[in-house]
Amino acid sequence: MSRFARVASAALVLAVLAGCGGAKREPAVASAPAASPMVRDAKTLERLPKGTIPLDEKWPGGSVKATGYVCDGDPVGPYLVTWPSGAKRAEGTYLYGGVRDGQWSTWAENGRQVSQGGYQRGLEHGLWSYWHDDGTLAARGAFFRAVKEGEWTAWHAKGGLATRGVYLAGQPTGRWQSWTDDGHEASVMTHNLRQ
């Protein structure tokens, strides 16, 4: 386990042991787990800070808007947000304090996936993928603590390559290629890192 992972784990353990603090804020609507599209269990609640309560927030029409857990007014643990139609909008996990962590996915109202990737203590981290409105892959690449790192590739909506290149510490470096939406090479650039 890396030093960062040990520190993050220790912080989460302290939050769990300390529990939710001072001012209690009630969720919009608290209801039984059976009414929720997200499965809840006692084991999940036991791992969250003391004082954490289930949350089911409703849209004006009565469908579930958000379901998960809250502590001190912020989301914590597994969390699901839906569109008014009931389709998933976003799903992932929060650390104490409403900080995104782990894998997250987002969807358009029509049900097509928009993005998927990881967070590490609130920062984009690891491989991310993005999709066009029609469901075709739009872009893929990695982040290291919210900074683009490594090869990134983007595609046109019709599926052909749009750009490809490498980031180093968030800066384009080396050879970058781009193509027109009909597949013809549009440009080749070489980026040098500034000293």
C-alpha positions, 0 to 999 in steps of 0.5 A: 500500500502506498504512503498516500493510500495509507494516509487516505485510509487513516483519514477515512478511519478517523472520520468514521470513528469521529462520526458526523459532527456539530450541526445536524442537517436533515436530508430533503426526504429520508425513506426506507431503502426499498424505495431507492434504486440503489441497494443499501445494506447494514454493512455499508452503513457500518463502514460510514461515519457514525451519524450517517443517515440514508438519503432519498431526495425526490423530484417534484413529480415524486421520482428519486432525484438522489439516493445515498448517504449523508453526514454533516450535510454532505454526501458520503459513501455510495451515491446515485443521482437520476434524471427526472425520468428516473434514468441514471445521471451520475453514480459513484462514491464520496469520501467524508466531506463530499469528496469524490473518490473511486470510479464515477460514471455519468449518463445523458438523459437519454441513457447513453453514457457520457463519461467514466473515470476515477477520482482520488480524493476529489481529483480526476485520477487514472483512465477516463473515457468520454462519449459523444451524444450518439454513444460513440467514443469521444476521447480517452486518456489518463489523469494523474491528480487532475493533470492530463498524463500519457497518451490521449486520443479523441475521435470524431462523432462518426468514429474516425480519429480526430487527434492523438498525442501525449501529455507530460505533466499536463502539457502536450509533448512530442508528436501530435496528429489530427485528422479530418472527420473523413479520415484525412490527416489534417496536421502533424505538430511536434510540441517541445516542453518549455524549460 
